[in-house]
Amino acid sequence: TDGGGSTLRFESGQLELLADGSYSLEVEAEFNGGGVTMTDEGVYEVSGNSIDFTPTGDPARMRDGVVSGSSITAETQFGGIPFEIDLQK
């Protein structure tokens, strides 16, 4: 819930990292009582435990992150609001 009373609730999502270096993100959420699907796509690069996302979609959502075992923690934004997203394989 933001300062204006708007609510955003994440329900499910999927991040697909392909071997060719591209990714796609799809998140199902509820915004102010209505269902929304938010997507992003682009390319990614892994160096050590860092993963860098370069979105090609509009709006750009994914940002840099950290890989730890089978999980990724990354910066993202939805509706202009920054979030940290935790993804598990």
N, C-alpha and C positions, 0 to 999 in steps of 0.2 A: 504494500500500500504506500503510495507516495503522499506528499504533503497536500495534494489537491483531492485526496480521497479515491483516486483510481487504484484498482487492484489488478494484479497480474499473478496468476497461479500457473506454474508449470505442471503439466500432467504426464507427459512422456516425450521422448525424443531419441534421435539416432544420429550419430556422426559416422559417416563412412569414409575411411581413408583407403584410397586405391593405390595399387602398386605404381601407377604412372605418375604419382605425385599430386593427383587431384583429390578433392574432398567434396562431400555434400553433407549438409546439416538440415534436419527437419525436426521441429519442435512443435508439439501440440500444447496449447495453453488456453487459459480462460482469461479474457480481459474484460473487466467491468461486466461480468456475467455472460458474455458471449464467447463462443469458441473461435479461436484463431489458429492458423498454421503459419509458423515463421520458418523461413528457409534461408540458406546461404550456400554458396559454392565458391570454389576457387582452387588454389594450389597450396601445398604445404611442403615444408622442408624440415627434416629432423637433423639436428647436430648435437651429439651427446645426449643429454636429457632435455634439451630444449626443442620445442616444436614451434615453428613460425608459420602462421597462416596468412596468405595473401588473397583476400576475397576478390572475386570478379563479379559477384552479384550486387544488387542494389536493393535494400541497404546492406552495406558491409556489416557483418556481425562478429565474425571470429577474429581474435587477436592472438598474441603470443601465449604460449603455455609451457608446461613442464610435463614430461613423460616419466612415470615411475612404475616400473613393472607393467601391469596390464591396465593402468589407469592414466588419464590425462586430466590435468587441471589447467583451464585456460580462461583468459579474459574474453568476454563477449558483451554484446549490448542488444537489448530489445526495446523498441520504442524510445531510443535515445538514452536509455538508462543502463549504466554499466553493471554487469553481473560477473561473478565467477562461476564457471560451469565445471562440474566434476563428472567425468565420464569413466565408466567401467566397462571392460571387455567382457 
